[in-house]
């Protein structure tokens, strides 16, 4: 009887001990995770430059530490086809503008983040430069966010657990189809947004119509005034 009582006490003590954070699931459960938002994307003519802006929002209850956000061009599309940007001879150049982080490289760009507190937003600005030979169409950007949560989540070795979030451009079609609320690829803890910008040659047809109609109107008005004056003189 004493043996069973002792066993019951041991089980109760084990149940009351705090669970190891290494065995816990990621803290957001897909309903609450860091996210990219508020994208402002340029529409450029070949040879022009513009600014792409977005923010990183920490929706967790923990601070993000040792974060790296990677951003790169990966896909080009027009009305006829979609293909990798590596198949193009001339692609837009990306350059980080914001000085709130250490940005390395041109494409991909790696933003080395400082600690991002819960609820904090980090603003990013990237310069997009095209040339006269840049193909018209839509250029898609994919993102990858790596970070840890300090001592809030650690591995069996006691080191902070590294988490990785990816945008859809990093996943193949099979992985995208298999994703649900409990199933992600082994090296991905969540999906973040991605964006695109366009390179177009603007259509000035409507402006030409407006200028033509205005010119015709002015000509008609001048002709009317001329004949009205001639009639009054007579």
N, C-alpha and C positions, 0 to 999 in steps of 0.2 A: 504493500500500500504506500509506504514511504517512497519507494522507487517511482511509482506512478505520479505521486504528488510532485516529486522533484522534476520529473519530466514535464509535467504541466507548467510548472514555474518557468522552466527553461524556454518552452514554447511561447509563453506569454511575454517573457523578456525580449525574445527575438522579434515578436510582432510589434513591440513598442519601440524598438530601435529605429532610428531614421534610415530610410532606404538609401542605398548608395546612388549618388547622382550619375555614376557611370552607367547604371542599368536603366535609367529613365529614358523615356521617349523625348524627342525634341520638344521644347517648351511651347510651340505655337500650335501644333496639331492642325495646321493648314488654315485655321481660322484667324490666326494672329501671327504675323511674321513681318520682318523688315520688307519694305516694298519700295519700288521706284514709281514716281508719280509726277504729275504736273508737267508733262512733256510739252515743250514749245519748239516746233521743228520748222526749219526754213524751207521755202520753195524758191529754188535758184535757177537762173538762166545759166547756160554754159559760159564759163569764164568769171562768174560772180562768186562772192563769198557771203556767208551768213553765220548766225550763231544758233546753236542747238542748246536748249536749257532743260534741266530736269532736277528733281530732288530725290534724295534718299530719306525715307521716313522710318525711324525705329519704332515699330508698333509693339515691341516687347516690353516686359517689365524688368528687363535686365539691360545693362550697358553693353554695347558692342565694342569689343576690343580687338586690336591687331587685325583690323579689317583691310581687305583689298577688293576694290571693284574694278573688274576688267571689262572694257568696252571695245568692240571691233565690228567693222563692216564684214558681212559675210554673204549677202545675197543681193542680186540685182534682178529687177523684173520690169517688163513693159507690157503692152497689150498682147504681145505675141508669145513671150516666153519668160521663164525664170531660170537663172543660172548663177553659179558662184561668181563672186567678184574677181576671183583669181583667173577667170577666163577673159577678163577685160584688159585692154591695153592701157587705159587711162581711168583711174578711179579717183574720187574726191579725197583730199587730204584732211585728216583730223588733227587738231592741235588743242590741247587743254588750255583754257583761259583763266579759270578760277584759281586763286592762289591759296585756298584753304586746305590744300593737300599737296603731297608730293606726287606729281604726275610724271610717269616715265614711259617713254616710247611714243610713237606716233600712231601706229595701228598694228596690234591693239594698244590702247592706252591703259595703263595700270595706275589707278588712283590709290595711294597708300593713305588710309584713313586714321585719324586719331580716334580717341574714345567717343562714341556716339551715345549720349544718354537716352533713357526712355522718353519717347515723345519728341525727341529732337529731330530737326530736319537739316540735312546738309545739301547745299545748292551746288550744282555743277554747271559749268559753261564750257562748251566746246566749239571751236571755230571750224567751220566746214568750208573748204576752198576747192573750187572746181576750175577747170581750164576750158578753153574753147573746144577741145576735142572730147570732153567728158560726154559719155552717151546719155541721152535723155531717158528718164525712167525713174523708178523708185529704188532706193538703196536702203536695205534693212540692217539694223544694228542689233547685235545680241550682247547680253550682259552675264557676268558671273560674279557673285558676291561671296567672299570667304571671310570668316570671322570666328572668334570664340567669345564666350561669355564669362571670361575670367574663371574664378573658382566656383562659380555657380554650377557649372557642369564640367566634370573632369573625367578622364579616362581611368582605366584600372591602374595605370602607372602614376596617377596623380597629376597629370598634365591637363591643361584646359582642352576640352573637346573642340575640335575644329568643325564648323558647319559650313556647308556650301549650298548656295541657292543658284539656280540657273534659269535663264530664259529659254523659250521654246527652241530657239535657233541652235542650242547646244544638244538637243535631243533628236534622235532619229524617229521616223514616223511610228515605228513599233513601240518605242518607249512612250511616245505621246498618247497612243491609243490605250496603253495599259495603265496609265495614271488614274488613280482615284483617290479617295480620301485616306487610304491607308497604304497605298502601294506607290513607291517611287523607285527610280533606279538606285543602285547601291550607293553611288557617290553623290546623290542629290537629296537634299532635305526639304526642298520646296521650289516652287516656280515663281520667278519674278517677271515683271513686264519687259517688253522690248519695244522698239520704235523704228520709224523709217523717215526719210526725207526725200524730196523729189527734185529732180533736175529737169526743167521744162523750158521750151522756147515759147514765150508768151505770145498769145494771138492778139495782134493789133488790128484785126479786121473791124471790130466794133468801133475802135477809135477812128479808123479811116472813114467809116460810114458817118460817124458823128461830124468829123471835120468836113466831109463832102456836103452833108446836109446843111451845116452851118454856112459854108461858102455859098451854096445855092440860095439859101435864105437871104444872105447879105446882098447877093447879086440881084435877086428879085426885088428886094426893098429899095435898092439904089435905082433900079429901072423904073419902079413905080414913082419914086420921088422925082425922077427926071421928067417923065411924061406929065406928072401932075403940075410941075413948074412950067413946062412948055404950054400946057393948056391954059394956065392962069395968065401967062404972058399974052396969049392971043385974046 
